[in-house]
Amino acid sequence: MTNTSPQSAVKPRSHILPIFVGMILSVCCLTVSGCSDTAGNEVTAINSQPPSGGTGEIAEPLPEPPAASKAVGLKFLGRYRHGTRKKSTAEICAFDTESKRLFVVDGERVAVDILDITNPSEPQLFKSVDLAELGSKPNSITAKGGVIAAALSSDPKQEPGLVVFLSPAGEVLKTVHVGPEPDMLTISPDGHWLITANEGEATKDYTRNPEGSVSLIDLKDGVAAVTDASVVHIDFTAYNDKSKLPSGVRVFGKNATPAQDFEPEYIAVSPDSKTAWVSLQEANAFAIIDLETSKLVDLVPLGFKDHSLPENAFDASNKDKKIQLRTWPVKGMYQPDAIYSFEIDGTAYVITADEGDHRDFDGFSEKARVGDLKLDPKKFPNAKELQSPKALGRLMVTSSNGDADGDGLYEELYCFGGRSFSIRSADGQLVYNNGNEFERIIANRFPKSFNADHESNDLDDRSDNKGPEPEGLVVGMIEGRPVAFIGMERHSGIMVYDLTNPKQPVFCDYVITRDFDKSTKKPEAGDLGPEGLTFIPADVSPTGKPLLAVSYEISGTTALFEVVSNTTTEKQGQSLK
């Protein structure tokens, strides 16, 4: 399934058999990690025939999902509930190797909860740190060797944000100013740099739009030596000269310069701490920073995913209440959220969770449904059939791309996200994409809750908008192998992939601690909306075994898993109370 072209994702496997109706129905009672999938919706075969009129071609033969190797799996240990639903969230978590504590951002309460995970089966609250007097919202947190730092937006968030340094006991040590709306921060593997991705979103009326930026904080002399004057700010003003802007990088905000339009989302740092990659999600691009010179050195467009190829077939409608993976004349913008760097045989790679995102403000919005656009009849002679709500009409796409000549007729359609993960080389070129595996896996294992939202159990609910929505990810080394853990924000499970061969990753398992038989408004529903994932290596783990911590935004819970090698096919039970 290797592919070096950004126009497509993966090559079809000729040896995989179709999924038949009986197979889909036979897995209705399948359980994963102790949660039964009984959402109560009628299930329809994945490869049922499309409506008449040429509304889309079903991928034939529709391949089965990849067999789970079970080489690496997750065993649920326990969870901590941060508060009542809607009044408490758990967004990003970080583990401090010195104190052996887990730090979790709660944006609703404007706090950081510090968890004692000495016994990960029963995590306990050590302390909750109230940050309300310092900023409007904590967005992220990072920790390394006793250095703990949280990123806070100001009020309004268009003003410079803050990095708040905490002691392992939760004392506020220092605050340092960074760019507007620091959305994510991380510490380089060598501990030298703390780096923030400053998103700099516009106001709702789009009259004030600060420049996005990246801030570098030098930690080589310790937190005590850090001041505002020592922060290096990297901006994108060089690309305001649009002759320098690479083709394929999206700049589309209302009256915005490229520097204003770029909104840094997430940062990955190379294992040797020399390079940082910054995802510019809405722009569908990477910025590459040389940490040795503290300079922005490149801007790389990420290309598009061709959904007219069978291996990229997807479900585009939330109105048919069926699982129908079809090919469509649509291009997907990868638009990664979380990214992470890992190394194989001395070569660095970047793995991305291809979530997708759009701009939707009172003063400017790019959201549109295919059914509401005027399609060029020369490019789309079957426009009427395509725009049916049960075909492509409900699909959320951008109105900012696709009408190249500005005549009001769209020659191309671009949807948000890739519904996948990708692996890229150090210079941003596509090495691998897993095509439609996520939707195939979920369709096979959870046919009654396929593409359900994290706030409802309804079948097909998110098919029109980014599907299972991969968002968070982390890579951990398990017995010398890099293993990726990827959170499906909407469906709420964790995909596990072995990355030993970055050109052909191996699917290991899909683990979910959500009960689709329970209302999402009840605690018994389990963990909903994985946002942040943290890997805890065995040599620093409180149990001596590798752990995975996952913070779930919607349920306001943090769950802990043991990472298990050579797992059996037994499902691990757990309590949802």
N, C-alpha and C positions, 0 to 999 in steps of 0.2 A: 504493500500500500504506500510505497514511497512515491513522492511527487515533488519535483523541484519547480513546478510552475505555479505562480500565485493564482492562475485562472481556474485551477481545479484542486481538489483535495486529495483524493486517493484513487487508486486503480481498483476496479471491481474484482472480487474474488470469484473466479469461475467455478470453483469447486463447492461453493456453498449452496445448500438446497433452499427452495422456497419455504416460507412459513405458511402452513395450511390452517384452515379454520379450526380444525380439531386441536392443533397445537395451542392456538391462542386460548381456546376455551379450557384446555386441560390445565393451564397454569393459573386459573382463577384463584386457587387456594394456596398458591405459593407463598411461603413466608420467608422473609429476610430479616435476620437479627431478631427474630421473635415477633415481628409485626405482620399480621395477616393483611392481605390486600383484598378487602371486601367493601369497596366503595359503593356498591349497589347500583352500578350503571350497566346498561346492556352493552355487551361487547360485540363488536363487528370485526370480521377478519381484516387483517392489515392489507391484504392484496385484493380486496373487493373491487369490482369494476367502477370506474369513474362515471359521473353523469354523462349523458350524451352531449355531443357538441364539441368534443375535443378540448375539454377544460384542463386536461393534464394527463400525462402518461405515467402509468404506474411502473415503477422499476421492476422489470421482469428479466430473469427470475428474482423476486425479492429475497435478498439473502437473510439467513438466520443471523441473530446476534452472535458475536464471537463467543466461543466457549470460555467460561471462566477458568483460568488455570489454577486458581486457589494457591498459587505459590506464595502469595502474601495476602493476608486478610486482616480484618479488624474485629476484635472482641470487645464488646461494650462492657465498661467497668462501672461507671456511675455518672451522675450529673448533679449540677448545682443550679437551682432556680433563683434567678436574681431578683425577682419581684413578680407582681401581677402583670398579666399580659396587657400590652398597650401602654403600661406605665413604667415598663422596664424593658430594656433591650440588652442583648449581648452581641456586640458587633465585631470587635477585633480582640484577640488574646495574644499574650506574649509570656514566655517562660524565662524566669531569671535563674541561671545556673548556680548563682552564689547562694541565694536564699531558698531555692527549690520551690518558689512560689509562682503562681499563675496570676497575671495581671489582665483584667478584662475591662474593656471600655463599655460603659453604659451611657449611651447618648441621651436617653430620655431623662435620666436622673442627673445628668452632667456630673458623672462620677467615674471613678476607677475602683472596681472591686478587686481586692487581693485575696486569692484563694489559697488555702493550705491544701496541697494535694499529696501530702505524705501518704495518705491512704486514698488513692484515686477512685476507689469504689464508693467513698463517702467524702467528697470534697467539702471543706468547711470554709466559711468566711473568716478570714483573718482580720480584715479591716476594709471599710469603704471610705474612699477619699473623695470628699466633696470639692469639685473644681468650679462651681458655679460663679464664684467671685472673680475667676481668672478669665473666663471666656464663655462664649455662647454654647459651644458644643465640642466635646472631645470626639475626634474622628478616628484616631488610630493610636496604637501604642507599640513600643518595641523594647526589648531588653537584651542585655548581653553582659555577663560577668559583673553584675552589681550595678550597671548603668541602666536605669529605667527612664524612658522618656515618652510623654504623650503629646499628641498634636491637637491643638485647640483652635477653632475658628473664633474670630472676634465678632462683636455685634455692632454694626453690620459686618457680615462676613467678607465684604469687599475691602475691609481694612486689613493691615498686616496681622497675620496670625501669630500664635505662640507655640514654642516647644517648652513643655514643663518637665523639668527633671525631678524625679522622685527618688527617695532612698528605698531600699528593699522593704523598709518598715512602713512606707507610705508617707513620709514627711516630704513636703515640697522644699526642694533645695534651691531651685533657681528657675527663672523663666528667661527665654531668649526670643527675640522677634525674628520671624521668617516671612515669606511671602503670603499674600492673601489666601485664606482657606487651605491650610495644609491638610490634605486629605489622606495622606499615607506617609509613614516614615520608617526607616530601617537603619540598621547599623551594619557597616561593611564587615565581612568575615574576620579581618584583622583588627577590628575595633577602632580603626583610625578615624573613620568618617561616620557621622550621623547625617542622613540625607532625607530631605522632605520633598514630596511632590505637592506643590502649591497650586490647587486647581483654579482658583480665581474666577469663579462663576459670576455671571452678570446678575444684576438686580432683576426682579420679576418683570418690570416694565422695560427692561433691556436698555435703560438710559445710562447705566454705569456698568462698565465692563472692564475690570482690572486685568492686567496682563498675567498670564500663567507663568510659573517660574519653578525653579528647583533651587533649594538652599542646601549648602554644604556646611556642616559644623565640625570643626577639627577637634577631635577628642584625644589627641596624642598626649597632651599634658593634663588630662583629666577634666572632669566637669567643672572643678573649681576655677579653671583657667578660661572657661568659655564666657565670652561677652558678645553683645550685639555687634561690636566692631570686628569680631573675628569670624563672623558669618559671611560666606561667599555666596552671592546670589547670581544665578545663571538664568538669563532671560532668552527670549526668542526674537528680539528686535532685528537681528540680522536678516530674518526672513521677511521683514516688512518690505524689503526689496524683492518683489515677487519674481524677478528674474532668477533668483537663487532658490526659489521654492521648487522642490522636486515634483514632477508630474504624479498625480495620484494622491497627494496629500490634500485632505479636505479642508478648505477654508470657506465658511459659508455663513457665519454669524452675521446678524444685521449690523451693517456699518462697522464691522470689526476688522482690525488689522490681523495678520497672522499671529503676532505676539499676544493679542487679546483673545484670539480664537482658540489657541492651543491651551488645553486644560489638563496638565499632568495628572495622571490617575494613580499610577503604581510604579514601583521601582524594583528592579532586580540588579544584584551586584554579582560580578564574576567571582568564582571561588578564589582567584588570586587578588581580589580587591583592587584591580586596576581599571575596570570598566563598569559603568552603570548604564542600564537600559531603562528608559522611562516610557511607559505607555501613554500615548496621547489618544485616549479612547475615541472621542468623537471625530478626531481627525483621521482615524484609522492609520496610525503611524507610530513609529518608535523614534525617540530622540536618544542619541548615544553620547555619553559623556566620558571623557578621559579623566579619571580621578587623579592621575599623577600630575596633570597640568591644571585640573579644575576647569576644563574647557568643554563646551559643546562642540563635538566634532562631526556629527552627521545627523541627518533627518531622513528616515527611511519609510516610504509608503509600504503598507502591508499587503496591498492587492485585494482581490475579490475572489469569492468562492462561487463556482459555477454550479448553480442548482439545476441546470438542465442535464447534468450527468447523473446516471443511475446511482452511483455511490453517494451522491449528495441529495438524493430524494428526501423530501420532508413533508410533514403535515402542515398545511397552510391555513386551515379553516377551523374555527372553534364553533361552527354552527351545524356541522353534519353529525357531531357526536359519534364519530367513527375514527378508527385508527387507519389513516390512509397516507402512506408515504409515497409521494409522487414527484416526478421531475417537473420543474417549472421554468419558464423563461425569466429567471430572477438571478441577480448576483447578490451574494451575501457579503457584507462588510465585517471583517473579523472583529475589529474593535475590542481588543482584549481589556479585561479588568485586571485581575491578578496575573503577575508574571513572576517567573523564578528561574534562576540560572543554575545549571549543573554541569558537570564535566565528565567526559568519557575519554579515556586514553589521552589526557592532556588537551582535549578540544572542548571549548565551552559552547553550550547551547542555551537557548532560552525557551522555556515552555510557557504557553499562554492559555488562559481560560477565556475563550472567545465569546464573551457575554453579549456585547452589543449595548449601545446606549444612544439616546436621542436628546435633542434640545427641545424643551416644551415650556415656554415662558408666556406670560400674558402679552409681552411685547414682541415676541418672536417664537414661532414653533415650526419645526420641520416635519412633524408627524402627519402622516396621511395614510389612508387605506387605498388599496389598489382600486377598489370599487368607486372611489370618489375622484380619481384622476381621469384626465382625458388622454387616452392612449393613441399613439400614432397608428392610423389604420394600415399603413404600409409595413410597419414592424409587427403589429398585432392585428392581423386580419380577423382573428377570432376573439376580438376584445369583449364582445357581449358575453360569450361563454366564460372567458377568463374572469370576468368581473362578477360572476355569480357569487353570492355569499358562501355557497358550499364548494366553491372552487378556490379562486385566488382573491376574490373580492374583499375578504376580511383581513388579508395580510397587512400588517403595519410596515410601511416603507417610508423612505425620506422623500420629501418634495423638493429637496435642495439639489438632488442629483438626478440625471436621467433625461432632462430636457435641454440638450446641448445647444440647440439653436434658438432657444428662448421663444418658441412660437406657441407655447402653452400645451403642446402635445408631447407626451413622454415616449421617447424611443427606447429607453431602458428602465428597468426597475431594480432598486437597491434596497434590500431589507437589512435590519439591524442584527448584527451578531452572526456567528457561524454555527451555533448549536453544537460546539465541538471543542477540542483542544488542539493546539498546534505546537510543533517544535520548529524552531528557527535557528539558523546559524548565527554566529556572532555579528555578522553584518546585516542581519534581519531577513535573510532569504529563507523561504519556506522549505523545510526538510521533510515534514510529515504533517498530515492532518487526518484525524480519525473519522472524517466524513459524517455519516449519520448514525454512527455506532451508539451514541447516547440514546437517541430515540428508539433504535432497534432494541437495545437492552431493556429499556423501561417498558416498551410495548410488550416484550416477551414476558417479563417478570411481573409487571403490574398493569395488565390490560384494562382493568376497570378504573384505574386512576392515571392513565396515560396523560402526560402533559397537564396534570392538575396543578393548581396554584398552591402556594404555601399558606393561603388563607381560605382555601376551600378544597373539597375533595372531588370536585366535578371533573369528569372525564373531558379531555380535549380543551380545557379552559384556556391554556396558554399556547395553543397551536398557532394562533394568528400572530403571536408576538414573542419571539425568541425561544419558544419551546421550554425545555427544562432549565434553561438559562445558567450555564456554568459560570461561576463568578470567582470563588476563592480557590486557591490551590497552594500546595507546598510540596517540596520534594525532600524525602529523607533517605539516608543510606541504610539499607537493610542487608547485612551480611555481604557488604561490598557492592550491592546493586542499588542504583537510584530508583526509587519508587515514588510515583506521583499520587497524591490524594487530592481529588478535585470535587468541590462541592457543587451540587445542583441546587441553586438557590430556590427555585420554585418547587421542584419535586421533593427536595429536602434530603436526598441521599448523598453518599460519598462514593465516587468511582475510584477504583484502585488500579493503577497501571504500572507495570515493570518497564523502565526506560533503558534497560541495559543496551539494547540496540535502538538508538534514537530514530533510525529510519524504519523500524518495525516494532513499536512498543507492543507489549502483551497485556491484554485485559486480564485482571486477576479476580476482581469481585465488585459488586455493587452492594453497599451496606447502608441500611436505612433504619433509623430508630423513631420512625413515625408510624402511627397506627391510623390507617385510612378508614377504619371502622368507627373512629371517634371524631366528634366535631372539632374543628381547628380552634374553636373558642374555648375548649376545655384543656386543662393540663394533661389529661389522659391521652391526648393526641400525640404527646411526645415532643420531639425536637423539630422545629419548623424554621426554614430559611437559613441554612448555613452561610455565614458571612466571612468569618476568619478561621483559618486553620493553622495550627502550630505543631511542628514535629519536635518531639523530645527524644534525643538519642539515648541509647541504653546506658552509655557511660556517665551521663549526668542525670538520668531519670531517678526519681525517688524510689522506684521499685527495682532498678537494675535492668529493666526491660524497656524497649522502645515504646513510646506512647504517642498518641495523637490527641490533641485538644482541639475541639471545634466549638466556636461560639455561634449561637443561633439567634438571629435578630428578632424574628417574629415571636417565637416562644419565650424569648428572654432566658434561655438556658445555655449552660456550658457543659458539654459532654466530654468524657474521657474514655479513650479506647486504648487497649493494648494492641500493638502491631505484631501480628503472629505470622511466622514463616511456616510454609508447608502445612497450611491449615487443612483440616478434614472438611468434608461436605456437611458436617453437623452445623446447624444454625445455633448461634449463641442467644439464649434467652435473656430478657432484661425486664425490669419493672418500669412501667410508665407513670407511676404515681409521683 
